[in-house]
């Protein structure tokens, strides 16, 4: 009888490490950064430009084409909408996140089919900044971050 009464306590104690680990992973800044990047990529795949824009800081710069940075809400909306309208779709690889204070660096490989049937692939480099209210927003997004590797 005594063991039956203690069972809920034992079960609670056994569950505490898993609960603590879940809470820790939810509050981990790397996971917060990944959540923003995943929200952006999911919104892009759905064609939801408002949701895409919500992941960027107002002063964000996005390199939509190598050597052609785009800034400003109207220009960014136009750029993202043009990619959605063209049916551009991406497959994303592994992520790496490095954080220093309120600044995060996110690296990710992407692949996309080209009109000629070939696959394009590059390293996406994004810089995110923690906002005053605690959320993360992208401030620089360079999907062709490895382009300098082939430059002379």
C-alpha positions as CSV (number, residue, x, y, z in Angstrom):
1,X,0.0,0.0,0.0
2,X,2.7,2.4,0.9
3,X,4.5,1.8,-2.4
4,X,1.3,2.6,-4.3
5,X,1.0,5.9,-2.5
6,X,4.6,6.7,-3.3
7,X,4.3,5.9,-7.0
8,X,3.1,9.4,-8.1
9,X,6.0,10.9,-6.2
10,X,8.5,8.5,-7.8
11,X,7.0,9.2,-11.3
12,X,7.3,12.9,-10.8
13,X,10.9,12.7,-9.7
14,X,11.8,10.5,-12.6
15,X,10.2,13.0,-15.0
16,X,12.0,16.0,-13.6
17,X,15.3,15.6,-15.5
18,X,13.4,15.3,-18.8
19,X,11.3,18.3,-18.0
20,X,14.3,20.4,-17.0
21,X,16.1,19.4,-20.3
22,X,13.0,20.3,-22.3
23,X,12.7,23.7,-20.6
24,X,16.5,24.3,-21.1
25,X,16.3,23.4,-24.8
26,X,13.3,25.7,-25.3
27,X,15.1,28.7,-23.7
28,X,18.5,28.0,-25.4
29,X,19.4,31.0,-27.6
30,X,20.6,28.6,-30.4
31,X,17.2,27.0,-30.5
32,X,15.5,30.5,-30.6
33,X,17.7,31.5,-33.6
34,X,16.9,28.2,-35.4
35,X,13.2,28.8,-34.7
36,X,13.4,32.2,-36.5
37,X,15.3,30.7,-39.5
38,X,12.8,27.8,-39.7
39,X,9.9,30.2,-39.5
40,X,11.3,32.2,-42.4
41,X,12.0,29.1,-44.6
42,X,8.5,27.7,-43.8
43,X,6.8,31.0,-44.6
44,X,8.8,31.3,-47.8
45,X,7.7,27.8,-48.9
46,X,4.1,28.8,-48.2
47,X,4.5,32.1,-50.1
48,X,3.6,34.1,-46.9
49,X,5.6,37.3,-47.5
50,X,4.2,38.9,-44.3
51,X,5.5,36.0,-42.2
52,X,8.8,36.1,-44.1
53,X,9.2,39.8,-43.3
54,X,8.4,39.3,-39.7
55,X,11.7,37.4,-39.3
56,X,13.8,40.4,-40.5
57,X,14.7,43.6,-38.6
58,X,13.5,46.8,-40.3
59,X,17.1,47.7,-41.4
60,X,17.8,44.2,-42.8
61,X,19.9,43.6,-45.8
62,X,19.4,40.5,-48.0
63,X,21.6,39.5,-50.9
64,X,19.0,38.3,-53.3
65,X,21.6,37.9,-56.1
66,X,25.3,37.7,-55.6
67,X,26.7,41.3,-55.4
68,X,23.3,42.9,-55.2
69,X,22.2,43.6,-51.6
70,X,18.6,44.6,-51.1
71,X,17.3,46.7,-48.2
72,X,14.0,48.4,-47.3
73,X,10.7,46.7,-46.7
74,X,9.2,47.4,-50.1
75,X,12.2,46.2,-52.0
76,X,12.5,43.1,-49.8
77,X,8.8,42.3,-50.2
78,X,9.1,42.7,-54.0
79,X,12.2,40.5,-54.1
80,X,10.7,37.7,-52.0
81,X,7.4,37.8,-53.9
82,X,9.3,37.5,-57.2
83,X,11.0,34.3,-56.0
84,X,7.7,32.9,-54.7
85,X,6.0,33.7,-58.1
86,X,8.9,32.1,-60.0
87,X,8.3,28.9,-58.0
88,X,11.7,28.8,-56.4
89,X,11.9,26.0,-53.9
90,X,14.8,25.1,-51.6
91,X,16.0,22.1,-49.7
92,X,18.0,22.9,-46.6
93,X,20.9,21.1,-45.1
94,X,22.4,21.2,-41.6
95,X,22.5,24.3,-39.5
96,X,25.2,25.8,-37.4
97,X,24.7,28.7,-35.0
98,X,27.3,30.7,-33.2
99,X,26.2,33.3,-30.6
100,X,28.1,36.1,-29.0
101,X,26.0,38.2,-26.7
102,X,23.0,39.6,-28.7
103,X,24.5,38.7,-32.1
104,X,24.1,35.3,-33.8
105,X,25.7,33.8,-36.9
106,X,23.7,31.2,-38.7
107,X,25.2,28.9,-41.4
108,X,23.2,26.5,-43.6
109,X,23.6,24.8,-46.9
110,X,20.8,25.1,-49.4
111,X,20.0,23.4,-52.7
112,X,17.5,24.4,-55.4
113,X,16.6,23.1,-58.8
114,X,17.5,25.3,-61.7
115,X,15.5,25.8,-64.9
116,X,18.1,23.8,-66.8
117,X,17.6,20.8,-64.5
118,X,20.9,21.2,-62.7
119,X,21.0,21.8,-58.9
120,X,22.4,25.0,-57.5
121,X,23.8,24.8,-54.0
122,X,25.4,27.4,-51.7
123,X,26.1,28.4,-48.1
124,X,23.6,30.7,-46.6
125,X,25.1,33.1,-44.0
126,X,22.8,35.1,-41.8
127,X,23.4,37.4,-38.9
128,X,20.7,37.8,-36.4
129,X,20.4,40.3,-33.5
130,X,18.4,39.9,-30.3
131,X,15.8,42.6,-30.2
132,X,15.1,44.7,-27.1
133,X,12.0,42.5,-26.3
134,X,14.1,39.4,-26.5
135,X,13.2,38.0,-29.9
136,X,15.8,37.4,-32.7
137,X,15.6,39.0,-36.1
138,X,17.8,38.7,-39.2
139,X,19.8,41.8,-40.0
140,X,22.0,40.3,-42.8
141,X,21.0,37.4,-45.0
142,X,23.4,36.3,-47.6
143,X,22.3,33.1,-49.3
144,X,25.4,33.1,-51.5
145,X,27.9,33.3,-48.6
146,X,30.4,30.9,-50.1
147,X,30.6,32.9,-53.4
148,X,33.9,34.4,-52.5
149,X,35.5,31.0,-52.5
150,X,35.5,30.9,-56.3
151,X,36.5,34.6,-56.7
152,X,40.0,35.5,-57.8
